[in-house]
Amino acid sequence: MTHKFKVRQLVRLKQPGFSDAQTSSGGVYEVIRLMPADQTGELSYRIKAGFIERAVRESEIRST
């Protein structure tokens, strides 16, 4: 299985939450690390916007 997104690619959350709306980047995150698949087999990523860093599944993000 290969990752859909690459390191340094800009992405957005498909369904941003309240705290995501507060980021100064306007909801745009940068992929900083490709992670292995989780227990369900879905690939994951580490993304970052400003000081906010989080782990997300591939189904939770989209390209900008």
Secondary structure, 3 states (H helix, E strand, C coil): CCCCCCCCCEEEECCCCHHHHCCCCCCEEEEEEEECCCCCCCCEEEEEECCEEEEEEHHHEEEC
